[in-house]
Amino acid sequence: MHPELITATLKMKGSSQAAVATSLGVRRNSVHYVIHGRFRSLRIARRICELTGLDPATTWPGRYPELRLDPIRFQSHPFQEVA
């Protein structure tokens, strides 16, 4: 995926590269380098995908095979009777 599209998606979701960097305690340049594919950081990539809802396999094809977002697991309603 094009880096500008990743950055635009972050902005559409109400975040930014600077906000990602601040939340993780890293420099903004580190986030920029991950988005542009110049640097590899599983932690930064995971945070970007969490904020944007983008699939890591689509965003950075082949770059983070170990990064999988956990699917939302539906639990039974807490007030449901169990037979």
Helices and strands as residue ranges (DSSP letters): H 3-12, H 17-24, H 28-35, H 42-52, H 56-59
